[in-house]
Each structure stands twice: as structure tokens, then as C-alpha cells.
Amino acid sequence: MARIEDLKQKEVINIQDGSRLGFVSDVDINVKTGCIINIIVDGPCKVFGLFGKDTEYVINWCDIKKIGDDIILVDVDVDCVLKDVK
């Protein structure tokens, strides 16, 4: 059994292009079933990494291909999972 805190310490890698998306920052959970629906990874920084983020990657749980000791491998189209932060 894994904890959500354990997921936050893992880096997310996209297997389509080998890009590093970042670390898990949050998760969406279905409160009725207790199942994880999405993992959320902070998007790229605005200007030189100095200012806040206004996007995030929202990755569906079924797009996760493998969870290892240090990384999570996902198979996603980055443009489709990049969302504006509300």
C-alpha cells in the first residue's frame, strides 16, 4: 500500500518523449470510492522560474504506466493535460 505523501516524492516522466514533467504536487480523489482520479504536477514556470505558476499537468490515473521507487512513468500528450490554474 502506498501513501499520497509517497507519491509526492516521485518525479513524473512522460514516456512519449522522455520529458520530465516534475513532481506530484496534489491528487484528485473520489471521496465516495476513495480512488485516485488524477495526479497533479505543477506546470512550467512563467519567467525564469522566478514567478508563480499559472498552469499544471492534470494526469488521469489510467495514463500512469508504472510507479517505481523514484519515478512515475506516464503516457500522455503534454498539450492535452496542461491546464490553466483557476
mmCIF file as gemmi writes it, N, C-alpha and C atoms, coordinates in Angstrom:
data_model
loop_
_atom_site.group_PDB
_atom_site.id
_atom_site.type_symbol
_atom_site.label_atom_id
_atom_site.label_alt_id
_atom_site.label_comp_id
_atom_site.label_asym_id
_atom_site.label_entity_id
_atom_site.label_seq_id
_atom_site.pdbx_PDB_ins_code
_atom_site.Cartn_x
_atom_site.Cartn_y
_atom_site.Cartn_z
_atom_site.occupancy
_atom_site.B_iso_or_equiv
_atom_site.pdbx_formal_charge
_atom_site.auth_seq_id
_atom_site.auth_asym_id
_atom_site.pdbx_PDB_model_num
ATOM 1 N N . MET Axp A 1 ? 0.844 -1.169 0 1 0 ? 1 A 1
ATOM 2 C CA . MET Axp A 1 ? 0 0 0 1 0 ? 1 A 1
ATOM 3 C C . MET Axp A 1 ? 0.897 1.242 0 1 0 ? 1 A 1
ATOM 4 N N . ALA Axp A 2 ? 0.536 2.221 -0.827 1 0 ? 2 A 1
ATOM 5 C CA . ALA Axp A 2 ? 1.297 3.459 -0.91 1 0 ? 2 A 1
ATOM 6 C C . ALA Axp A 2 ? 0.483 4.601 -0.315 1 0 ? 2 A 1
ATOM 7 N N . ARG Axp A 3 ? 1.187 5.598 0.161 1 0 ? 3 A 1
ATOM 8 C CA . ARG Axp A 3 ? 0.542 6.784 0.708 1 0 ? 3 A 1
ATOM 9 C C . ARG Axp A 3 ? 0.656 7.921 -0.3 1 0 ? 3 A 1
ATOM 10 N N . ILE Axp A 4 ? -0.24 8.872 -0.194 1 0 ? 4 A 1
ATOM 11 C CA . ILE Axp A 4 ? -0.194 10.027 -1.085 1 0 ? 4 A 1
ATOM 12 C C . ILE Axp A 4 ? 1.117 10.78 -0.889 1 0 ? 4 A 1
ATOM 13 N N . GLU Axp A 5 ? 1.585 10.848 0.33 1 0 ? 5 A 1
ATOM 14 C CA . GLU Axp A 5 ? 2.857 11.518 0.602 1 0 ? 5 A 1
ATOM 15 C C . GLU Axp A 5 ? 4.005 10.846 -0.143 1 0 ? 5 A 1
ATOM 16 N N . ASP Axp A 6 ? 3.942 9.515 -0.311 1 0 ? 6 A 1
ATOM 17 C CA . ASP Axp A 6 ? 4.965 8.804 -1.077 1 0 ? 6 A 1
ATOM 18 C C . ASP Axp A 6 ? 4.923 9.198 -2.551 1 0 ? 6 A 1
ATOM 19 N N . LEU Axp A 7 ? 3.729 9.425 -3.093 1 0 ? 7 A 1
ATOM 20 C CA . LEU Axp A 7 ? 3.607 9.843 -4.49 1 0 ? 7 A 1
ATOM 21 C C . LEU Axp A 7 ? 4.231 11.214 -4.716 1 0 ? 7 A 1
ATOM 22 N N . LYS Axp A 8 ? 4.119 12.106 -3.73 1 0 ? 8 A 1
ATOM 23 C CA . LYS Axp A 8 ? 4.644 13.462 -3.868 1 0 ? 8 A 1
ATOM 24 C C . LYS Axp A 8 ? 6.172 13.496 -3.952 1 0 ? 8 A 1
ATOM 25 N N . GLN Axp A 9 ? 6.835 12.432 -3.585 1 0 ? 9 A 1
ATOM 26 C CA . GLN Axp A 9 ? 8.289 12.394 -3.627 1 0 ? 9 A 1
ATOM 27 C C . GLN Axp A 9 ? 8.807 11.784 -4.924 1 0 ? 9 A 1
ATOM 28 N N . LYS Axp A 10 ? 7.915 11.463 -5.849 1 0 ? 10 A 1
ATOM 29 C CA . LYS Axp A 10 ? 8.304 10.819 -7.097 1 0 ? 10 A 1
ATOM 30 C C . LYS Axp A 10 ? 8.222 11.802 -8.263 1 0 ? 10 A 1
ATOM 31 N N . GLU Axp A 11 ? 9.207 11.701 -9.152 1 0 ? 11 A 1
ATOM 32 C CA . GLU Axp A 11 ? 9.223 12.54 -10.343 1 0 ? 11 A 1
ATOM 33 C C . GLU Axp A 11 ? 8.397 11.88 -11.437 1 0 ? 11 A 1
ATOM 34 N N . VAL Axp A 12 ? 7.666 12.686 -12.197 1 0 ? 12 A 1
ATOM 35 C CA . VAL Axp A 12 ? 6.804 12.185 -13.262 1 0 ? 12 A 1
ATOM 36 C C . VAL Axp A 12 ? 7.519 12.358 -14.603 1 0 ? 12 A 1
ATOM 37 N N . ILE Axp A 13 ? 7.646 11.243 -15.35 1 0 ? 13 A 1
ATOM 38 C CA . ILE Axp A 13 ? 8.317 11.225 -16.652 1 0 ? 13 A 1
ATOM 39 C C . ILE Axp A 13 ? 7.319 10.781 -17.701 1 0 ? 13 A 1
ATOM 40 N N . ASN Axp A 14 ? 7.269 11.506 -18.824 1 0 ? 14 A 1
ATOM 41 C CA . ASN Axp A 14 ? 6.393 11.147 -19.931 1 0 ? 14 A 1
ATOM 42 C C . ASN Axp A 14 ? 7.147 10.206 -20.866 1 0 ? 14 A 1
ATOM 43 N N . ILE Axp A 15 ? 6.613 9.009 -21.106 1 0 ? 15 A 1
ATOM 44 C CA . ILE Axp A 15 ? 7.328 8.037 -21.941 1 0 ? 15 A 1
ATOM 45 C C . ILE Axp A 15 ? 7.186 8.331 -23.433 1 0 ? 15 A 1
ATOM 46 N N . GLN Axp A 16 ? 6.277 9.229 -23.826 1 0 ? 16 A 1
ATOM 47 C CA . GLN Axp A 16 ? 6.139 9.573 -25.241 1 0 ? 16 A 1
ATOM 48 C C . GLN Axp A 16 ? 7.37 10.29 -25.771 1 0 ? 16 A 1
ATOM 49 N N . ASP Axp A 17 ? 7.928 11.192 -24.95 1 0 ? 17 A 1
ATOM 50 C CA . ASP Axp A 17 ? 9.092 11.945 -25.405 1 0 ? 17 A 1
ATOM 51 C C . ASP Axp A 17 ? 10.237 11.973 -24.39 1 0 ? 17 A 1
ATOM 52 N N . GLY Axp A 18 ? 10.066 11.3 -23.264 1 0 ? 18 A 1
ATOM 53 C CA . GLY Axp A 18 ? 11.117 11.244 -22.252 1 0 ? 18 A 1
ATOM 54 C C . GLY Axp A 18 ? 11.243 12.507 -21.419 1 0 ? 18 A 1
ATOM 55 N N . SER Axp A 19 ? 10.283 13.413 -21.533 1 0 ? 19 A 1
ATOM 56 C CA . SER Axp A 19 ? 10.391 14.687 -20.81 1 0 ? 19 A 1
ATOM 57 C C . SER Axp A 19 ? 10.053 14.518 -19.333 1 0 ? 19 A 1
ATOM 58 N N . ARG Axp A 20 ? 10.698 15.334 -18.531 1 0 ? 20 A 1
ATOM 59 C CA . ARG Axp A 20 ? 10.43 15.385 -17.095 1 0 ? 20 A 1
ATOM 60 C C . ARG Axp A 20 ? 9.339 16.416 -16.87 1 0 ? 20 A 1
ATOM 61 N N . LEU Axp A 21 ? 8.237 15.993 -16.3 1 0 ? 21 A 1
ATOM 62 C CA . LEU Axp A 21 ? 7.136 16.918 -16.062 1 0 ? 21 A 1
ATOM 63 C C . LEU Axp A 21 ? 7.236 17.583 -14.703 1 0 ? 21 A 1
ATOM 64 N N . GLY Axp A 22 ? 7.878 16.936 -13.75 1 0 ? 22 A 1
ATOM 65 C CA . GLY Axp A 22 ? 8.024 17.49 -12.414 1 0 ? 22 A 1
ATOM 66 C C . GLY Axp A 22 ? 7.605 16.482 -11.363 1 0 ? 22 A 1
ATOM 67 N N . PHE Axp A 23 ? 7.362 16.96 -10.172 1 0 ? 23 A 1
ATOM 68 C CA . PHE Axp A 23 ? 6.967 16.107 -9.058 1 0 ? 23 A 1
ATOM 69 C C . PHE Axp A 23 ? 5.477 16.251 -8.789 1 0 ? 23 A 1
ATOM 70 N N . VAL Axp A 24 ? 4.871 15.201 -8.288 1 0 ? 24 A 1
ATOM 71 C CA . VAL Axp A 24 ? 3.453 15.231 -7.946 1 0 ? 24 A 1
ATOM 72 C C . VAL Axp A 24 ? 3.246 16.281 -6.861 1 0 ? 24 A 1
ATOM 73 N N . SER Axp A 25 ? 2.306 17.21 -7.107 1 0 ? 25 A 1
ATOM 74 C CA . SER Axp A 25 ? 2.032 18.245 -6.12 1 0 ? 25 A 1
ATOM 75 C C . SER Axp A 25 ? 0.712 18.012 -5.39 1 0 ? 25 A 1
ATOM 76 N N . ASP Axp A 26 ? -0.203 17.273 -6.04 1 0 ? 26 A 1
ATOM 77 C CA . ASP Axp A 26 ? -1.513 17.042 -5.437 1 0 ? 26 A 1
ATOM 78 C C . ASP Axp A 26 ? -2.179 15.862 -6.136 1 0 ? 26 A 1
ATOM 79 N N . VAL Axp A 27 ? -3.28 15.405 -5.592 1 0 ? 27 A 1
ATOM 80 C CA . VAL Axp A 27 ? -4.068 14.338 -6.223 1 0 ? 27 A 1
ATOM 81 C C . VAL Axp A 27 ? -5.546 14.686 -6.118 1 0 ? 27 A 1
ATOM 82 N N . ASP Axp A 28 ? -6.323 14.213 -7.092 1 0 ? 28 A 1
ATOM 83 C CA . ASP Axp A 28 ? -7.782 14.299 -7.031 1 0 ? 28 A 1
ATOM 84 C C . ASP Axp A 28 ? -8.293 12.935 -6.608 1 0 ? 28 A 1
ATOM 85 N N . ILE Axp A 29 ? -9.151 12.917 -5.597 1 0 ? 29 A 1
ATOM 86 C CA . ILE Axp A 29 ? -9.666 11.656 -5.067 1 0 ? 29 A 1
ATOM 87 C C . ILE Axp A 29 ? -11.19 11.658 -5.13 1 0 ? 29 A 1
ATOM 88 N N . ASN Axp A 30 ? -11.772 10.55 -5.557 1 0 ? 30 A 1
ATOM 89 C CA . ASN Axp A 30 ? -13.214 10.36 -5.493 1 0 ? 30 A 1
ATOM 90 C C . ASN Axp A 30 ? -13.539 10.016 -4.042 1 0 ? 30 A 1
ATOM 91 N N . VAL Axp A 31 ? -14.235 10.906 -3.36 1 0 ? 31 A 1
ATOM 92 C CA . VAL Axp A 31 ? -14.472 10.716 -1.928 1 0 ? 31 A 1
ATOM 93 C C . VAL Axp A 31 ? -15.421 9.552 -1.634 1 0 ? 31 A 1
ATOM 94 N N . LYS Axp A 32 ? -16.268 9.204 -2.582 1 0 ? 32 A 1
ATOM 95 C CA . LYS Axp A 32 ? -17.187 8.089 -2.357 1 0 ? 32 A 1
ATOM 96 C C . LYS Axp A 32 ? -16.481 6.737 -2.43 1 0 ? 32 A 1
ATOM 97 N N . THR Axp A 33 ? -15.551 6.597 -3.389 1 0 ? 33 A 1
ATOM 98 C CA . THR Axp A 33 ? -14.86 5.31 -3.562 1 0 ? 33 A 1
ATOM 99 C C . THR Axp A 33 ? -13.484 5.278 -2.914 1 0 ? 33 A 1
ATOM 100 N N . GLY Axp A 34 ? -12.901 6.472 -2.689 1 0 ? 34 A 1
ATOM 101 C CA . GLY Axp A 34 ? -11.557 6.54 -2.121 1 0 ? 34 A 1
ATOM 102 C C . GLY Axp A 34 ? -10.469 6.306 -3.159 1 0 ? 34 A 1
ATOM 103 N N . CYS Axp A 35 ? -10.839 6.286 -4.441 1 0 ? 35 A 1
ATOM 104 C CA . CYS Axp A 35 ? -9.867 6.036 -5.521 1 0 ? 35 A 1
ATOM 105 C C . CYS Axp A 35 ? -9.282 7.348 -6.035 1 0 ? 35 A 1
ATOM 106 N N . ILE Axp A 36 ? -8.019 7.293 -6.424 1 0 ? 36 A 1
ATOM 107 C CA . ILE Axp A 36 ? -7.367 8.454 -7.028 1 0 ? 36 A 1
ATOM 108 C C . ILE Axp A 36 ? -7.847 8.566 -8.464 1 0 ? 36 A 1
ATOM 109 N N . ILE Axp A 37 ? -8.289 9.767 -8.847 1 0 ? 37 A 1
ATOM 110 C CA . ILE Axp A 37 ? -8.759 10.021 -10.204 1 0 ? 37 A 1
ATOM 111 C C . ILE Axp A 37 ? -7.635 10.606 -11.05 1 0 ? 37 A 1
ATOM 112 N N . ASN Axp A 38 ? -6.955 11.616 -10.528 1 0 ? 38 A 1
ATOM 113 C CA . ASN Axp A 38 ? -5.879 12.31 -11.244 1 0 ? 38 A 1
ATOM 114 C C . ASN Axp A 38 ? -4.714 12.579 -10.308 1 0 ? 38 A 1
ATOM 115 N N . ILE Axp A 39 ? -3.526 12.67 -10.904 1 0 ? 39 A 1
ATOM 116 C CA . ILE Axp A 39 ? -2.394 13.249 -10.183 1 0 ? 39 A 1
ATOM 117 C C . ILE Axp A 39 ? -2.139 14.613 -10.807 1 0 ? 39 A 1
ATOM 118 N N . ILE Axp A 40 ? -1.668 15.535 -9.992 1 0 ? 40 A 1
ATOM 119 C CA . ILE Axp A 40 ? -1.431 16.899 -10.459 1 0 ? 40 A 1
ATOM 120 C C . ILE Axp A 40 ? 0.039 17.228 -10.269 1 0 ? 40 A 1
ATOM 121 N N . VAL Axp A 41 ? 0.631 17.753 -11.352 1 0 ? 41 A 1
ATOM 122 C CA . VAL Axp A 41 ? 2.035 18.147 -11.352 1 0 ? 41 A 1
ATOM 123 C C . VAL Axp A 41 ? 2.08 19.623 -11.72 1 0 ? 41 A 1
ATOM 124 N N . ASP Axp A 42 ? 2.838 20.425 -10.971 1 0 ? 42 A 1
ATOM 125 C CA . ASP Axp A 42 ? 2.964 21.845 -11.297 1 0 ? 42 A 1
ATOM 126 C C . ASP Axp A 42 ? 3.513 21.998 -12.703 1 0 ? 42 A 1
ATOM 127 N N . GLY Axp A 43 ? 2.945 22.955 -13.451 1 0 ? 43 A 1
ATOM 128 C CA . GLY Axp A 43 ? 3.384 23.22 -14.816 1 0 ? 43 A 1
ATOM 129 C C . GLY Axp A 43 ? 4.657 24.038 -14.838 1 0 ? 43 A 1
ATOM 130 N N . PRO Axp A 44 ? 5.115 24.36 -16.042 1 0 ? 44 A 1
ATOM 131 C CA . PRO Axp A 44 ? 6.336 25.161 -16.168 1 0 ? 44 A 1
ATOM 132 C C . PRO Axp A 44 ? 6.144 26.562 -15.584 1 0 ? 44 A 1
ATOM 133 N N . CYS Axp A 45 ? 7.239 27.142 -15.091 1 0 ? 45 A 1
ATOM 134 C CA . CYS Axp A 45 ? 7.203 28.493 -14.52 1 0 ? 45 A 1
ATOM 135 C C . CYS Axp A 45 ? 7.03 29.525 -15.617 1 0 ? 45 A 1
ATOM 136 N N . LYS Axp A 46 ? 6.556 30.7 -15.233 1 0 ? 46 A 1
ATOM 137 C CA . LYS Axp A 46 ? 6.329 31.77 -16.203 1 0 ? 46 A 1
ATOM 138 C C . LYS Axp A 46 ? 7.632 32.351 -16.741 1 0 ? 46 A 1
ATOM 139 N N . VAL Axp A 47 ? 8.39 33.021 -15.887 1 0 ? 47 A 1
ATOM 140 C CA . VAL Axp A 47 ? 9.573 33.749 -16.333 1 0 ? 47 A 1
ATOM 141 C C . VAL Axp A 47 ? 10.78 33.305 -15.508 1 0 ? 47 A 1
ATOM 142 N N . PHE Axp A 48 ? 11.688 32.59 -16.116 1 0 ? 48 A 1
ATOM 143 C CA . PHE Axp A 48 ? 12.935 32.161 -15.485 1 0 ? 48 A 1
ATOM 144 C C . PHE Axp A 48 ? 12.745 31.455 -14.156 1 0 ? 48 A 1
ATOM 145 N N . GLY Axp A 49 ? 11.575 30.902 -13.926 1 0 ? 49 A 1
ATOM 146 C CA . GLY Axp A 49 ? 11.306 30.193 -12.68 1 0 ? 49 A 1
ATOM 147 C C . GLY Axp A 49 ? 11.162 31.095 -11.471 1 0 ? 49 A 1
ATOM 148 N N . LEU Axp A 50 ? 11.094 32.411 -11.704 1 0 ? 50 A 1
ATOM 149 C CA . LEU Axp A 50 ? 11.033 33.345 -10.583 1 0 ? 50 A 1
ATOM 150 C C . LEU Axp A 50 ? 9.616 33.639 -10.128 1 0 ? 50 A 1
ATOM 151 N N . PHE Axp A 51 ? 8.69 33.616 -11.041 1 0 ? 51 A 1
ATOM 152 C CA . PHE Axp A 51 ? 7.319 33.993 -10.715 1 0 ? 51 A 1
ATOM 153 C C . PHE Axp A 51 ? 6.436 32.765 -10.676 1 0 ? 51 A 1
ATOM 154 N N . GLY Axp A 52 ? 5.25 32.92 -10.126 1 0 ? 52 A 1
ATOM 155 C CA . GLY Axp A 52 ? 4.334 31.812 -9.899 1 0 ? 52 A 1
ATOM 156 C C . GLY Axp A 52 ? 3.953 31.024 -11.138 1 0 ? 52 A 1
ATOM 157 N N . LYS Axp A 53 ? 3.338 29.909 -10.889 1 0 ? 53 A 1
ATOM 158 C CA . LYS Axp A 53 ? 2.892 29.035 -11.955 1 0 ? 53 A 1
ATOM 159 C C . LYS Axp A 53 ? 1.411 29.306 -12.219 1 0 ? 53 A 1
ATOM 160 N N . ASP Axp A 54 ? 1.053 29.328 -13.493 1 0 ? 54 A 1
ATOM 161 C CA . ASP Axp A 54 ? -0.351 29.51 -13.808 1 0 ? 54 A 1
ATOM 162 C C . ASP Axp A 54 ? -0.906 28.333 -14.602 1 0 ? 54 A 1
ATOM 163 N N . THR Axp A 55 ? -0.116 27.261 -14.699 1 0 ? 55 A 1
ATOM 164 C CA . THR Axp A 55 ? -0.569 26.034 -15.352 1 0 ? 55 A 1
ATOM 165 C C . THR Axp A 55 ? -0.148 24.831 -14.511 1 0 ? 55 A 1
ATOM 166 N N . GLU Axp A 56 ? -0.837 23.725 -14.756 1 0 ? 56 A 1
ATOM 167 C CA . GLU Axp A 56 ? -0.477 22.468 -14.1 1 0 ? 56 A 1
ATOM 168 C C . GLU Axp A 56 ? -0.85 21.319 -15.015 1 0 ? 56 A 1
ATOM 169 N N . TYR Axp A 57 ? -0.155 20.201 -14.857 1 0 ? 57 A 1
ATOM 170 C CA . TYR Axp A 57 ? -0.478 18.994 -15.596 1 0 ? 57 A 1
ATOM 171 C C . TYR Axp A 57 ? -1.474 18.19 -14.762 1 0 ? 57 A 1
ATOM 172 N N . VAL Axp A 58 ? -2.629 17.879 -15.347 1 0 ? 58 A 1
ATOM 173 C CA . VAL Axp A 58 ? -3.634 17.052 -14.682 1 0 ? 58 A 1
ATOM 174 C C . VAL Axp A 58 ? -3.646 15.717 -15.431 1 0 ? 58 A 1
ATOM 175 N N . ILE Axp A 59 ? -3.07 14.701 -14.801 1 0 ? 59 A 1
ATOM 176 C CA . ILE Axp A 59 ? -2.838 13.407 -15.457 1 0 ? 59 A 1
ATOM 177 C C . ILE Axp A 59 ? -3.791 12.377 -14.883 1 0 ? 59 A 1
ATOM 178 N N . ASN Axp A 60 ? -4.59 11.791 -15.754 1 0 ? 60 A 1
ATOM 179 C CA . ASN Axp A 60 ? -5.556 10.77 -15.361 1 0 ? 60 A 1
ATOM 180 C C . ASN Axp A 60 ? -4.828 9.542 -14.827 1 0 ? 60 A 1
ATOM 181 N N . TRP Axp A 61 ? -5.393 8.926 -13.807 1 0 ? 61 A 1
ATOM 182 C CA . TRP Axp A 61 ? -4.777 7.761 -13.171 1 0 ? 61 A 1
ATOM 183 C C . TRP Axp A 61 ? -4.528 6.634 -14.177 1 0 ? 61 A 1
ATOM 184 N N . CYS Axp A 62 ? -5.428 6.475 -15.156 1 0 ? 62 A 1
ATOM 185 C CA . CYS Axp A 62 ? -5.261 5.377 -16.119 1 0 ? 62 A 1
ATOM 186 C C . CYS Axp A 62 ? -4.141 5.668 -17.128 1 0 ? 62 A 1
ATOM 187 N N . ASP Axp A 63 ? -3.602 6.899 -17.161 1 0 ? 63 A 1
ATOM 188 C CA . ASP Axp A 63 ? -2.461 7.215 -18.02 1 0 ? 63 A 1
ATOM 189 C C . ASP Axp A 63 ? -1.126 6.877 -17.365 1 0 ? 63 A 1
ATOM 190 N N . ILE Axp A 64 ? -1.159 6.472 -16.108 1 0 ? 64 A 1
ATOM 191 C CA . ILE Axp A 64 ? 0.063 6.052 -15.417 1 0 ? 64 A 1
ATOM 192 C C . ILE Axp A 64 ? 0.386 4.636 -15.862 1 0 ? 64 A 1
ATOM 193 N N . LYS Axp A 65 ? 1.609 4.449 -16.337 1 0 ? 65 A 1
ATOM 194 C CA . LYS Axp A 65 ? 2.023 3.135 -16.831 1 0 ? 65 A 1
ATOM 195 C C . LYS Axp A 65 ? 2.801 2.342 -15.793 1 0 ? 65 A 1
ATOM 196 N N . LYS Axp A 66 ? 3.576 3.023 -14.968 1 0 ? 66 A 1
ATOM 197 C CA . LYS Axp A 66 ? 4.389 2.315 -13.971 1 0 ? 66 A 1
ATOM 198 C C . LYS Axp A 66 ? 4.76 3.277 -12.856 1 0 ? 66 A 1
ATOM 199 N N . ILE Axp A 67 ? 4.677 2.792 -11.63 1 0 ? 67 A 1
ATOM 200 C CA . ILE Axp A 67 ? 5.137 3.564 -10.469 1 0 ? 67 A 1
ATOM 201 C C . ILE Axp A 67 ? 6.323 2.827 -9.889 1 0 ? 67 A 1
ATOM 202 N N . GLY Axp A 68 ? 7.479 3.47 -9.949 1 0 ? 68 A 1
ATOM 203 C CA . GLY Axp A 68 ? 8.696 2.874 -9.43 1 0 ? 68 A 1
ATOM 204 C C . GLY Axp A 68 ? 9.077 3.467 -8.09 1 0 ? 68 A 1
ATOM 205 N N . ASP Axp A 69 ? 10.293 3.142 -7.648 1 0 ? 69 A 1
ATOM 206 C CA . ASP Axp A 69 ? 10.772 3.652 -6.364 1 0 ? 69 A 1
ATOM 207 C C . ASP Axp A 69 ? 10.946 5.173 -6.37 1 0 ? 69 A 1
ATOM 208 N N . ASP Axp A 70 ? 11.413 5.72 -7.51 1 0 ? 70 A 1
ATOM 209 C CA . ASP Axp A 70 ? 11.73 7.142 -7.593 1 0 ? 70 A 1
ATOM 210 C C . ASP Axp A 70 ? 10.907 7.908 -8.613 1 0 ? 70 A 1
ATOM 211 N N . ILE Axp A 71 ? 10.333 7.209 -9.597 1 0 ? 71 A 1
ATOM 212 C CA . ILE Axp A 71 ? 9.634 7.902 -10.675 1 0 ? 71 A 1
ATOM 213 C C . ILE Axp A 71 ? 8.273 7.285 -10.965 1 0 ? 71 A 1
ATOM 214 N N . ILE Axp A 72 ? 7.459 8.086 -11.645 1 0 ? 72 A 1
ATOM 215 C CA . ILE Axp A 72 ? 6.17 7.622 -12.156 1 0 ? 72 A 1
ATOM 216 C C . ILE Axp A 72 ? 6.218 7.818 -13.665 1 0 ? 72 A 1
ATOM 217 N N . LEU Axp A 73 ? 6.021 6.742 -14.423 1 0 ? 73 A 1
ATOM 218 C CA . LEU Axp A 73 ? 6.01 6.825 -15.87 1 0 ? 73 A 1
ATOM 219 C C . LEU Axp A 73 ? 4.579 6.997 -16.355 1 0 ? 73 A 1
ATOM 220 N N . VAL Axp A 74 ? 4.369 8.015 -17.185 1 0 ? 74 A 1
ATOM 221 C CA . VAL Axp A 74 ? 3.039 8.278 -17.73 1 0 ? 74 A 1
ATOM 222 C C . VAL Axp A 74 ? 3.123 8.323 -19.252 1 0 ? 74 A 1
ATOM 223 N N . ASP Axp A 75 ? 2.003 8.064 -19.902 1 0 ? 75 A 1
ATOM 224 C CA . ASP Axp A 75 ? 1.92 8.117 -21.358 1 0 ? 75 A 1
ATOM 225 C C . ASP Axp A 75 ? 0.831 9.122 -21.716 1 0 ? 75 A 1
ATOM 226 N N . VAL Axp A 76 ? 1.236 10.392 -21.936 1 0 ? 76 A 1
ATOM 227 C CA . VAL Axp A 76 ? 0.272 11.465 -22.176 1 0 ? 76 A 1
ATOM 228 C C . VAL Axp A 76 ? 0.743 12.376 -23.305 1 0 ? 76 A 1
ATOM 229 N N . ASP Axp A 77 ? -0.213 13.056 -23.914 1 0 ? 77 A 1
ATOM 230 C CA . ASP Axp A 77 ? 0.068 14.164 -24.813 1 0 ? 77 A 1
ATOM 231 C C . ASP Axp A 77 ? 0.123 15.404 -23.926 1 0 ? 77 A 1
ATOM 232 N N . VAL Axp A 78 ? 1.288 15.977 -23.773 1 0 ? 78 A 1
ATOM 233 C CA . VAL Axp A 78 ? 1.509 17.067 -22.818 1 0 ? 78 A 1
ATOM 234 C C . VAL Axp A 78 ? 0.555 18.238 -23.071 1 0 ? 78 A 1
ATOM 235 N N . ASP Axp A 79 ? 0.286 18.544 -24.323 1 0 ? 79 A 1
ATOM 236 C CA . ASP Axp A 79 ? -0.595 19.67 -24.629 1 0 ? 79 A 1
ATOM 237 C C . ASP Axp A 79 ? -2.024 19.423 -24.147 1 0 ? 79 A 1
ATOM 238 N N . CYS Axp A 80 ? -2.435 18.167 -24.094 1 0 ? 80 A 1
ATOM 239 C CA . CYS Axp A 80 ? -3.796 17.837 -23.664 1 0 ? 80 A 1
ATOM 240 C C . CYS Axp A 80 ? -3.953 17.849 -22.148 1 0 ? 80 A 1
ATOM 241 N N . VAL Axp A 81 ? -2.899 17.591 -21.403 1 0 ? 81 A 1
ATOM 242 C CA . VAL Axp A 81 ? -3.015 17.524 -19.941 1 0 ? 81 A 1
ATOM 243 C C . VAL Axp A 81 ? -2.595 18.812 -19.233 1 0 ? 81 A 1
ATOM 244 N N . LEU Axp A 82 ? -2.056 19.773 -19.975 1 0 ? 82 A 1
ATOM 245 C CA . LEU Axp A 82 ? -1.66 21.053 -19.399 1 0 ? 82 A 1
ATOM 246 C C . LEU Axp A 82 ? -2.895 21.942 -19.268 1 0 ? 82 A 1
ATOM 247 N N . LYS Axp A 83 ? -3.225 22.305 -18.035 1 0 ? 83 A 1
ATOM 248 C CA . LYS Axp A 83 ? -4.439 23.072 -17.741 1 0 ? 83 A 1
ATOM 249 C C . LYS Axp A 83 ? -4.084 24.376 -17.045 1 0 ? 83 A 1
ATOM 250 N N . ASP Axp A 84 ? -4.917 25.392 -17.229 1 0 ? 84 A 1
ATOM 251 C CA . ASP Axp A 84 ? -4.753 26.66 -16.512 1 0 ? 84 A 1
ATOM 252 C C . ASP Axp A 84 ? -5.201 26.485 -15.069 1 0 ? 84 A 1
ATOM 253 N N . VAL Axp A 85 ? -4.461 27.085 -14.157 1 0 ? 85 A 1
ATOM 254 C CA . VAL Axp A 85 ? -4.821 27.053 -12.737 1 0 ? 85 A 1
ATOM 255 C C . VAL Axp A 85 ? -5.905 28.097 -12.53 1 0 ? 85 A 1
ATOM 256 N N . LYS Axp A 86 ? -6.923 27.729 -11.803 1 0 ? 86 A 1
ATOM 257 C CA . LYS Axp A 86 ? -8.059 28.641 -11.572 1 0 ? 86 A 1
ATOM 258 C C . LYS Axp A 86 ? -7.845 29.463 -10.344 1 0 ? 86 A 1
